[in-house]
Amino acid sequence: MHVMSSPALRFLVLGSNGGLGRALARQLAGIGSVTAWTRKDLDLSCLEDIEPKLASQAFDVLLNPAGMTSPDACVQQPELAQRINTEAPAELARVCQKLGRRFIHFSTDYVFDGGKTTLWDEDDLTAPVNLYGRTKRAGELAVLEACPEALVARVSWLFGPDKSSHPDQIITKALQSAELTAIADKTSSPTFTRDLCEWVQTLVTSHRDSRGVLHLCNSGTASWQEWGEKALEIASRLGVPVRTTKLAPLALAECTFFKDARPPHTRMSTERFTTITGIRPRAWQEALEEHLRAMQAALAFSSTPS
Ligand SMILES: NC(=O)c1ccc[n+]([C@@H]2O[C@H](COP(=O)([O-])OP(=O)(O)OC[C@H]3O[C@@H](n4cnc5c(N)ncnc54)[C@H](OP(=O)(O)O)[C@@H]3O)[C@@H](O)[C@H]2O)c1
């Protein structure tokens, strides 16, 4: 457990070794005191530990970005996925309701079946196509049933400095090879964890009564191919010695290496968030440029063969 201090609101962040958890802990330390728990501090698979551990910790807002986030891992361990993505969030919500604390839980665009290319609203019918999505959707419902004041933030295709994601991985591969592929017929909105954390900060400080399901993502649509090619183009411009800026298209149907289905088109509308806050999320391309510039400045990309 590590504690970062400053005055005002007291935040308890779970999953703080994860990509979003780390970013949230850093961001919220600027406006309050943050207690950042990892799996070692609270193993969410031990449901009976949740209430005593939360009750022993002083906090005003609990944020839960922890989860079993790999669809293929979920299908290999379905009972564990159900416990981490559905039952643990339900228990966290129940305890927050009992203690009178605010609860912000994170969910996914994969609650949708991906069967339309127009934007998904918060009220659209959910119909997850894989076990990860089903356990996350059941988690959303259970959270809101146990704690109707909770906020369930659905996010999509995260990238940021705390965890390697598709653009970083493509750049690393392109240092070695010019023959690369990426899925071209699967779309959503890539989302910068730094932007996401700023939106969450606004919600916890200026819109404390926001509740229910809310979509949070950068604007614009991308396929994995477009997302990767944009990353390569930016990297090339920044002087990273990538060997190509092009990715050959791959069809989702050809991806037999996936162990469970993936929804094709899951780009979400953020109109509800804009109505609440007045904030219009910027385009993912602009956010990606900021991320890659910071990574390049930190010399995170290297042409040394691995
Ligand atoms: N990444 C994306 O593109 C994406 C897209 C849509 C939605 N989301 C949602 O956004 C949230 C954050 O995603 P992320 O990418 O930051 O996830 P992540 O990097 O995979 O982090 C998840 C964290 O959950 C922790 N965790 C797993 N099992 C646990 C357990 N039994 N007890 C306690 N902690 C446990 C992991 O701990 P360890 O570090 O110990 O393994 C990890 O730190 C998740 O709810 C995810 O469903 C993510």
The ligand as a MOL file (V3000), in Angstrom:
LIG
                    3D

  0  0  0     0  0            999 V3000
M  V30 BEGIN CTAB
M  V30 COUNTS 48 52 0 0 0
M  V30 BEGIN ATOM
M  V30 1 N -7.8940 -1.3200 -21.2080 0
M  V30 2 C -8.9150 -1.1130 -22.0170 0
M  V30 3 O -8.7260 -0.9060 -23.2290 0
M  V30 4 C -10.3180 -1.0890 -21.4820 0
M  V30 5 C -11.3780 -0.9800 -22.3940 0
M  V30 6 C -12.6850 -0.9400 -21.9040 0
M  V30 7 C -12.9130 -1.0130 -20.5490 0
M  V30 8 N -11.8750 -1.1460 -19.6810 0 CHG=1
M  V30 9 C -12.1680 -1.2250 -18.2440 0
M  V30 10 O -11.4340 -0.2140 -17.5800 0
M  V30 11 C -10.9790 -0.6830 -16.3090 0
M  V30 12 C -9.4750 -0.4740 -16.1930 0
M  V30 13 O -8.8170 -1.1790 -17.2270 0
M  V30 14 P -7.2230 -1.2920 -17.2430 0
M  V30 15 O -6.8230 -1.4190 -18.6560 0
M  V30 16 O -6.6210 -0.2570 -16.3850 0 CHG=-1
M  V30 17 O -7.0680 -2.7160 -16.5590 0
M  V30 18 P -5.7190 -3.4620 -16.1180 0
M  V30 19 O -4.5260 -2.6690 -16.5130 0
M  V30 20 O -5.8600 -4.8580 -16.5870 0
M  V30 21 O -5.8290 -3.3960 -14.5350 0
M  V30 22 C -6.7400 -4.1640 -13.8420 0
M  V30 23 C -6.2530 -4.2620 -12.4280 0
M  V30 24 O -7.1810 -5.1040 -11.7250 0
M  V30 25 C -6.4280 -5.8350 -10.8050 0
M  V30 26 N -7.0420 -7.0710 -10.3930 0
M  V30 27 C -7.3320 -8.1730 -11.1330 0
M  V30 28 N -7.8010 -9.1500 -10.3470 0
M  V30 29 C -7.8130 -8.6560 -9.0840 0
M  V30 30 C -8.1700 -9.1890 -7.8260 0
M  V30 31 N -8.5880 -10.4530 -7.6950 0
M  V30 32 N -8.0640 -8.4030 -6.7390 0
M  V30 33 C -7.6180 -7.1480 -6.8310 0
M  V30 34 N -7.2380 -6.5760 -7.9930 0
M  V30 35 C -7.3320 -7.3330 -9.0990 0
M  V30 36 C -5.1220 -6.1620 -11.5150 0
M  V30 37 O -4.1580 -6.4460 -10.5330 0
M  V30 38 P -2.7180 -7.0570 -10.8850 0
M  V30 39 O -1.9340 -5.8720 -11.3930 0
M  V30 40 O -2.2350 -7.6000 -9.5930 0
M  V30 41 O -2.9520 -8.1100 -11.9330 0
M  V30 42 C -4.8740 -4.8770 -12.2880 0
M  V30 43 O -4.0120 -4.0100 -11.5910 0
M  V30 44 C -11.4540 -2.1340 -16.2050 0
M  V30 45 O -12.6410 -2.1640 -15.4740 0
M  V30 46 C -11.7350 -2.5440 -17.6370 0
M  V30 47 O -12.7600 -3.5060 -17.6890 0
M  V30 48 C -10.5880 -1.1820 -20.1250 0
M  V30 END ATOM
M  V30 BEGIN BOND
M  V30 1 1 1 2
M  V30 2 2 2 3
M  V30 3 1 2 4
M  V30 4 1 4 5
M  V30 5 2 4 48
M  V30 6 2 5 6
M  V30 7 1 6 7
M  V30 8 2 7 8
M  V30 9 1 8 9
M  V30 10 1 8 48
M  V30 11 1 9 10
M  V30 12 1 9 46
M  V30 13 1 10 11
M  V30 14 1 11 12
M  V30 15 1 11 44
M  V30 16 1 12 13
M  V30 17 1 13 14
M  V30 18 2 14 15
M  V30 19 1 14 16
M  V30 20 1 14 17
M  V30 21 1 17 18
M  V30 22 2 18 19
M  V30 23 1 18 20
M  V30 24 1 18 21
M  V30 25 1 21 22
M  V30 26 1 22 23
M  V30 27 1 23 24
M  V30 28 1 23 42
M  V30 29 1 24 25
M  V30 30 1 25 26
M  V30 31 1 25 36
M  V30 32 1 26 27
M  V30 33 1 26 35
M  V30 34 2 27 28
M  V30 35 1 28 29
M  V30 36 1 29 30
M  V30 37 2 29 35
M  V30 38 1 30 31
M  V30 39 2 30 32
M  V30 40 1 32 33
M  V30 41 2 33 34
M  V30 42 1 34 35
M  V30 43 1 36 37
M  V30 44 1 36 42
M  V30 45 1 37 38
M  V30 46 2 38 39
M  V30 47 1 38 40
M  V30 48 1 38 41
M  V30 49 1 42 43
M  V30 50 1 44 45
M  V30 51 1 44 46
M  V30 52 1 46 47
M  V30 END BOND
M  V30 END CTAB
M  END
